[in-house]
Amino acid sequence: MTATTAQTLLTLFILLVFLGFLIWALKTGQFKNIESPKHDMLDEQDDESAPPRRKVP
């Protein structure tokens, strides 16, 4: 089976969109310091504006 022109163009379009998002993510720093958010969540202090926690018996 051979690929038609439409299949080839669709494949190239999808590849270009993927590469565009990858380049955007690299330029805006989306992949920098991906480990800290999970640690920051554990280090946060209790917020006084948060509703009180229900005590479990």
C-alpha positions in Angstrom: 0.0 0.0 0.0 1.2 3.4 -0.8 0.4 6.6 1.1 -1.8 9.1 -0.7 -1.0 12.8 -0.9 -3.6 13.6 1.7 -2.2 11.1 4.2 1.3 12.5 3.7 0.1 16.1 4.2 -1.9 15.1 7.3 1.1 13.3 8.7 3.4 16.3 8.1 0.8 18.7 9.6 0.5 16.6 12.7 4.3 16.4 13.0 4.6 20.2 12.6 2.0 20.9 15.2 3.8 18.5 17.6 7.1 20.1 17.0 5.6 23.6 17.4 4.2 22.7 20.8 7.5 21.1 21.8 9.5 24.2 20.8 7.0 26.5 22.6 7.3 24.4 25.7 11.1 24.5 25.6 11.2 28.2 25.0 8.7 29.1 27.8 10.5 26.8 30.4 7.7 24.2 30.8 10.2 21.5 31.4 12.4 23.4 33.9 12.4 22.1 37.5 9.6 19.6 37.1 10.4 18.0 40.5 9.8 20.9 42.8 6.0 21.2 42.6 5.4 17.9 44.3 7.8 18.9 47.1 6.3 22.4 47.4 2.9 20.9 48.0 4.2 19.0 51.0 6.1 22.0 52.4 3.2 24.5 52.2 2.0 25.9 55.5 -1.7 25.5 56.5 -3.7 28.4 55.1 -5.9 30.1 57.7 -8.5 30.9 55.1 -9.0 27.2 54.4 -12.0 25.5 56.0 -11.2 23.5 59.1 -10.6 19.8 58.6 -13.2 17.4 59.9 -11.8 15.2 62.6 -12.1 11.5 61.9 -13.2 9.4 65.0 
